[in-house]
Amino acid sequence: MTKELIARINELARKQRTTGLTAAEKEEQQRLRTAYLADIRAQVKGMLDRVEIVDVVEEEQTVRRGISGKYKRR
């Protein structure tokens, strides 16, 4: 996500609070917000995928999400 796109998201948010948005601007705002959230989620997932847990006997383990949605040691 570039600084220009983030600036546009903020610009639309300010305009929404002051004068309101047209239908086209609302659609653009939603599209930009969706892209922003997808980018953030990808960054967080990338960080979590690189997390390694070292236990008392110093065995390296990675963290993986199971079917239940909770993180498990692997």
C-alpha distances in whole Angstrom, upper triangle without the diagonal:
4,7,8,7,7,10,11,11,13,15,16,17,19,21,21,23,25,26,25,23,24,23,21,19,19,18,15,14,15,13,10,11,11,8,7,10,10,7,9,12,11,11,14,16,16,17,20,21,21,24,27,30,33,36,40,41,38,37,33,32,28,27,27,26,29,30,31,27,29,28,31,32,32
4,5,5,7,9,10,11,13,14,16,17,19,20,21,23,25,26,25,23,24,24,21,19,20,19,16,15,17,15,11,13,14,11,10,13,13,11,12,16,15,14,17,19,19,20,23,24,24,26,30,33,36,39,42,43,40,39,36,34,31,30,30,30,33,34,35,31,32,31,34,35,36
4,5,5,6,9,10,11,12,14,15,16,18,20,21,23,24,23,22,23,24,22,19,20,20,16,15,17,16,12,14,16,13,11,15,16,13,14,18,17,16,19,21,21,21,25,26,26,28,31,34,37,40,43,45,41,41,37,36,33,32,32,32,35,36,37,33,34,33,36,37,38
4,5,5,6,9,10,10,12,14,15,16,18,20,21,22,21,19,21,21,19,16,18,18,14,13,16,15,11,13,16,13,12,16,17,15,16,20,20,19,22,24,24,25,27,29,29,31,35,37,40,44,47,48,45,44,41,39,36,35,35,34,37,38,38,35,36,36,39,40,40
4,5,5,6,9,10,11,12,14,15,16,19,20,21,19,17,19,19,16,14,15,14,11,10,12,11,7,10,12,10,9,12,14,12,14,17,17,17,20,22,22,23,26,27,28,30,33,36,39,42,45,47,44,43,39,38,34,33,32,32,34,35,35,32,33,33,36,38,38
4,5,5,6,9,10,11,12,14,15,17,19,20,19,17,19,20,18,15,15,16,12,11,13,12,8,9,12,10,8,11,13,12,12,16,17,16,18,21,21,22,24,26,27,28,32,34,37,40,43,45,42,42,38,36,33,31,31,30,33,34,34,31,32,31,35,36,37
4,5,5,6,9,10,11,12,14,16,17,18,17,16,18,20,18,14,16,16,13,11,14,14,11,12,15,14,12,15,17,15,16,19,20,20,22,24,25,25,28,29,30,31,35,38,41,43,47,48,45,45,41,40,37,35,35,34,37,38,38,34,35,35,38,40,41
4,5,5,6,9,10,10,12,14,15,16,15,13,15,16,14,11,12,13,10,8,12,12,8,10,13,13,11,15,17,16,17,20,21,21,23,25,26,27,29,31,32,33,37,39,43,45,49,50,47,47,43,41,38,36,36,35,37,38,38,34,36,36,39,41,42
4,5,5,6,9,10,11,13,15,15,14,12,14,15,14,10,11,12,9,6,9,10,7,7,11,11,9,12,14,14,14,17,19,19,21,23,24,25,27,29,30,31,35,37,40,43,46,48,45,45,41,39,36,34,33,32,35,35,35,31,33,33,36,38,39
4,5,5,6,9,10,11,13,14,14,13,16,17,16,12,13,15,12,9,12,13,10,10,14,14,12,14,17,16,16,19,21,21,22,25,26,26,28,30,31,32,36,38,41,44,47,49,46,46,42,40,37,35,35,34,36,37,36,33,34,34,38,40,41
4,5,5,6,9,10,11,12,12,11,14,16,14,11,12,14,12,10,13,14,12,12,16,16,14,17,20,19,20,23,24,24,25,28,29,29,32,34,35,36,39,42,45,47,50,52,50,49,46,44,41,39,38,37,40,40,40,36,37,38,41,43,44
4,5,5,6,9,10,10,9,8,10,12,11,7,8,11,9,7,10,12,10,11,14,15,14,16,19,19,19,22,24,24,25,28,29,30,32,34,35,36,40,42,45,48,51,53,50,50,46,44,41,38,38,36,39,38,38,35,36,37,41,43,44
4,5,5,6,9,10,9,9,12,14,14,10,10,13,11,8,11,13,11,10,14,15,14,15,19,19,19,21,23,23,24,27,28,29,30,33,34,35,38,40,44,46,49,51,49,48,45,43,39,37,36,35,37,37,36,33,35,35,39,41,43
4,5,5,6,9,9,10,13,16,16,12,12,16,14,11,14,17,15,14,18,19,17,19,22,22,22,24,27,26,27,30,31,31,33,36,37,37,41,43,46,48,51,54,51,51,47,46,42,40,40,38,41,41,40,36,38,38,42,44,46
4,5,5,6,6,7,10,13,13,10,11,14,13,11,14,16,15,15,19,20,19,21,23,24,24,26,28,29,30,32,34,34,36,38,39,40,44,46,49,51,54,57,54,53,50,48,45,42,42,40,42,42,42,38,40,41,44,47,48
4,6,6,4,5,9,11,12,9,9,12,12,10,12,15,14,14,17,19,18,19,22,23,23,25,28,28,29,31,33,33,35,37,39,39,43,45,48,50,53,56,53,52,49,47,44,41,40,38,40,40,39,36,38,39,43,45,47
4,6,6,9,13,15,16,13,12,16,16,13,15,18,17,16,20,21,20,21,24,25,24,26,29,29,30,32,34,34,35,38,40,40,43,45,48,50,53,56,53,53,50,48,44,42,41,39,41,41,40,37,38,39,43,46,47
4,6,9,13,16,17,14,14,18,17,15,18,21,19,19,22,24,23,24,27,28,27,30,32,32,33,35,37,37,39,41,43,43,47,48,51,54,56,59,56,56,53,51,48,45,45,43,45,45,44,41,42,43,47,49,51
4,7,10,13,15,12,13,16,16,15,17,20,19,20,23,24,24,25,28,29,29,31,33,34,34,37,39,39,40,43,44,45,49,50,54,56,59,61,59,58,55,53,50,47,46,44,46,46,45,42,44,45,49,51,53
4,7,10,12,9,9,13,13,12,14,17,17,17,20,22,21,23,25,26,27,29,31,32,32,35,36,37,38,41,42,43,47,49,52,54,57,59,57,56,53,51,47,45,44,41,44,43,42,39,41,42,46,49,50
4,7,8,6,6,9,10,9,12,14,14,15,17,19,19,21,23,24,25,27,29,30,31,33,35,36,37,39,41,42,46,47,51,53,56,59,56,55,52,49,46,43,42,40,42,41,41,38,40,41,45,47,49
4,5,5,6,9,10,10,12,14,15,16,18,20,21,22,24,26,27,28,30,32,33,34,36,38,39,40,42,44,47,49,53,55,59,61,58,57,53,51,47,45,43,41,43,42,42,39,42,43,46,49,50
4,5,5,6,9,10,11,12,14,15,17,19,20,21,23,25,26,27,29,31,32,33,35,36,38,39,41,43,46,48,52,54,58,59,57,56,52,50,46,43,42,39,41,40,40,37,40,41,45,47,48
4,5,5,6,9,10,11,12,14,15,17,18,20,21,23,24,26,27,29,30,32,33,35,36,37,40,41,45,47,51,53,57,58,56,54,51,48,45,42,41,39,40,39,40,37,40,41,44,47,47
4,5,5,6,9,10,10,12,14,15,16,18,20,21,22,24,26,27,28,30,31,33,34,36,38,39,43,45,49,51,55,56,54,53,49,47,43,41,39,37,40,39,39,36,38,39,43,45,46
4,5,5,6,9,10,10,12,14,15,16,18,20,21,22,24,26,27,28,30,32,33,34,37,38,41,44,47,49,53,55,52,51,48,45,41,39,37,35,37,36,36,33,35,37,40,43,44
4,5,5,6,9,10,11,12,14,15,17,19,20,21,23,25,26,27,29,31,32,33,35,37,40,43,46,48,52,54,51,50,46,44,40,37,36,34,35,34,35,32,34,36,39,42,42
4,5,5,6,9,10,11,12,14,15,17,18,20,21,23,24,26,27,29,30,32,34,35,39,41,45,47,51,53,50,48,45,43,39,37,35,33,35,35,35,32,35,35,39,41,42
4,5,5,6,9,10,10,12,14,15,16,18,20,21,23,24,26,27,29,30,32,33,37,39,43,45,49,50,48,47,43,41,37,35,34,32,34,33,33,30,33,33,37,39,40
4,5,5,6,9,10,11,12,14,15,16,18,20,21,22,24,26,27,28,31,32,35,38,41,43,47,49,46,45,41,39,35,33,31,29,31,30,30,27,30,31,34,37,38
4,6,5,6,9,10,11,12,14,15,17,19,20,21,23,25,26,27,29,31,34,37,41,43,47,48,45,44,40,38,34,32,30,28,30,30,30,27,30,31,34,36,37
4,5,5,6,9,10,11,12,14,15,17,19,20,21,23,24,26,28,29,33,35,39,42,45,47,44,43,39,37,33,31,30,28,31,30,31,28,30,30,34,36,36
4,5,5,6,9,10,11,12,14,15,17,18,20,21,22,24,26,27,31,33,37,39,43,44,42,41,37,35,31,29,28,26,28,28,28,25,27,27,31,33,34
4,5,5,6,9,10,11,12,14,15,16,18,20,21,22,25,26,30,32,36,38,42,43,40,39,36,33,29,27,25,24,26,25,26,22,25,26,29,31,32
4,6,5,6,9,10,11,12,14,15,17,19,20,21,23,25,29,31,35,37,41,42,39,38,34,32,28,26,25,24,26,26,27,24,26,26,29,31,31
4,5,5,6,9,10,11,13,14,15,17,19,20,22,23,27,29,33,36,39,41,38,37,33,31,27,25,24,23,26,26,27,23,25,25,28,30,31
4,5,5,6,9,10,11,12,14,15,16,18,20,21,25,27,31,33,37,38,36,35,31,29,25,23,22,20,23,23,23,20,21,22,25,27,28
4,6,5,6,9,10,10,12,14,15,16,19,20,24,26,30,32,36,37,35,33,30,27,24,21,20,19,21,21,22,19,21,21,24,26,26
4,5,5,6,9,10,11,13,14,15,17,19,23,25,29,32,35,36,33,32,29,27,23,21,20,20,23,23,24,21,22,22,25,26,26
4,5,5,6,9,10,11,12,14,16,17,21,23,27,29,33,34,31,30,27,25,21,19,19,18,21,22,23,19,20,19,23,24,25
4,5,5,6,8,10,10,12,14,16,19,21,25,28,31,33,30,29,25,23,19,17,16,15,18,19,19,15,17,16,20,21,22
4,6,5,6,9,10,10,13,15,18,21,24,27,31,32,29,27,24,22,18,16,15,15,18,19,20,17,18,17,20,21,21
4,5,5,6,9,10,11,13,17,19,23,26,29,30,27,26,23,21,17,16,16,16,20,21,22,18,19,17,20,21,22
4,5,5,6,9,10,11,15,17,20,23,27,28,25,24,21,19,15,13,14,13,17,19,19,15,16,14,17,18,19
4,5,5,6,9,10,13,16,20,22,26,27,24,23,19,17,13,11,11,11,14,16,17,13,14,12,15,16,17
4,6,5,7,9,12,16,19,22,26,26,23,22,18,16,13,12,12,13,17,19,20,17,17,15,17,17,17
4,5,5,7,10,13,16,19,23,24,21,20,16,15,12,11,12,13,17,20,20,17,16,14,16,16,17
4,5,5,9,11,15,17,21,22,19,18,15,13,9,7,9,10,14,16,17,14,13,10,12,13,13
4,6,8,11,15,18,21,22,19,17,14,11,8,7,8,10,13,16,17,14,14,11,12,12,12
4,6,10,13,16,20,20,17,16,12,11,8,8,10,13,16,19,20,18,17,13,14,13,13
4,7,10,13,17,18,15,14,10,9,6,6,9,12,15,19,19,17,15,11,12,11,12
4,7,10,13,14,11,10,6,5,5,6,10,13,16,20,20,18,16,12,12,9,10
4,6,10,11,9,8,6,5,6,7,11,14,16,20,20,18,15,12,11,8,10
4,7,8,5,6,5,6,9,11,14,17,19,23,23,22,19,15,13,10,11
4,6,5,6,7,8,11,12,16,18,20,23,23,22,19,16,13,10,12
4,5,8,10,12,15,16,19,22,23,27,26,25,22,19,17,14,15
4,6,9,11,15,17,20,23,24,28,27,27,24,21,18,14,15
4,6,9,12,15,18,21,23,27,27,26,23,19,17,14,14
4,6,10,13,16,19,20,24,24,24,21,17,15,11,11
4,7,10,13,17,18,22,23,22,19,15,13,10,9
4,7,9,13,15,18,19,18,16,12,10,6,6
4,6,10,12,16,17,15,14,10,9,6,6
4,7,10,13,14,12,10,6,6,5,6
4,6,10,11,9,8,6,6,7,7
4,7,8,6,6,4,6,9,9
4,5,5,6,6,7,10,10
4,5,8,9,10,13,13
4,6,8,10,13,15
4,7,9,13,14
4,6,10,12
4,7,9
4,6
4
